[in-house]
Amino acid sequence: MTMPAVFAVAIVHDRVMKIAILMIVSCALLSCADAGAVTAQSPQTPVAVPIVSAPPVPTPAVEHKRLLEELAALRQKNEALALESKFADLRVELIDNQTNWFEIVTSSMIGLFGVLITVIVIFFALRFGKAAVAEAREELRKDREDIVQLLADAKASVAEIQTHRETAKQLIGDLKPGEVPTDPKVQADLREIADAALAKPRRDRSIDDYRALVMAAFLDKDWSAMERRSSAMIYMFEDDIDEESLCFALFNRAYALGELDQRAEAIAIYGEIVSRFSSSEHHDLQTQVAMALLNQGYELGALNRRAEALVIYDDIMTRFGKSHHPELQERVAKALVNKGIELAALNRRAEAITVCDDVVTHFGGNKRPELQEPVARALINKGLELGALDRKVDAITTYDDIVKRFGGSENPDLQTHVAKALVCKGVVLGALDRGTDALVTYDDVVARFGDSEHHGLQQQVAKALVCKGCDLGALDQGAEALIAYNDVVMRFAGSACPDLQKQVANALFNTACIHALDANVADSIETL
């Protein structure tokens, strides 16, 4: 039932209730009238009653008729209201139906419009989006490849840096006293580690940090810093430092003191190393003991305490002379070479020559460059001592032996000994009045090593040219001598090497001498 119909029924129900109440009241009034009539017939004492005007009272028949008429009117009105309620329900239902149809039609139209828009969008997306999607995918693929490559390059760089750092750290831990890495990359990493160590508070530095700091100072030849850092390494880790690290610190401190010309202190520290570690069975420590003895002997010789130095070198032979370990053999060979030098300085030349022969006998057949270098040095010294004993032919034979043994070597140190042997041979030939042979020897030096940038070889080339000029002057070939001296100046005048500057000065002086002998005073003065 609709809301208007409900309201109509409520109104009718209310009217019916009112009519019922009126009928009940009417009946009551009729009963009261009958009772009043009966009462009036009974004898009563008269009572004075005020006179009041009252409305006329209808008779029961008239009232009953009136009520029936009102009831009929109400029924007609109720029927009219019921009919009106039905019409209202129909109108409401019609309106609802119209609304529903409108909503259906509107929704349908909106849906159809939405479908149309979607189809259009899909059409254009399919038509124009394929190329964009393909292009985007290609860009993404290229970007992905670039990113992958960048990541790979980054990983490779990080791995390379880490490898260098690990290598540097390993080398720091494995470095022997007095040794520095030769690889430029490792040196760079070593300096980086040292810089990082310097940025730390001293209490936070590790033993490896101090090793790096010591080695960085060694690379820079900053001997004061090297000595301070070695001392700090000993002090900071005095209670828990291991033997190898302690030996490392002591040795490098002694080495720095020697370079600072504090030789007595250096000798004492080298002696401390020998006392502390000579009984150790650890091979690396034994090698460091041999190195400490070798450097102690060198410092004693520098202080002109040559007899004591000879005792030290003999001690090395006693301790390690029978060892087959390459590093110990190298120290023994160097000890013998140094012993020969000290004997020669004491004018004990025959003994010096014997010691040189011992070096060649013990190590001449060894192909290790570390042992070939002492052999070449021993032969050079032997040739010098033979020349000093006026055994010039034997000296020339010794120099030829050096060229034969090492002339084909590409090792710069061995090449330097070959060049030196040739220069010495030329000098001896000149002393034997074999000037022409001497000139050939000097030319051989220039031909072999004239283009080298190695300082040791450049020094021998400069000496060869100066000696050549001297021999040409002795042969009255002044013009050719001037050419030789000018060659020295042109090659090495711009060098900062003191030894090369010395040879340039010799060439200029000799040039001035030739001009003076030719009575060309003006050119002589200009040259000087």
Helices and strands as residue ranges (DSSP letters): H 3-40, H 60-174, H 184-199, G 202-204, H 207-219, H 223-236, H 243-259, H 263-277, H 283-302, H 306-320, H 326-345, H 349-363, H 369-388, H 392-406, H 412-431, H 435-449, H 455-474, H 478-492, H 498-517, H 521-527
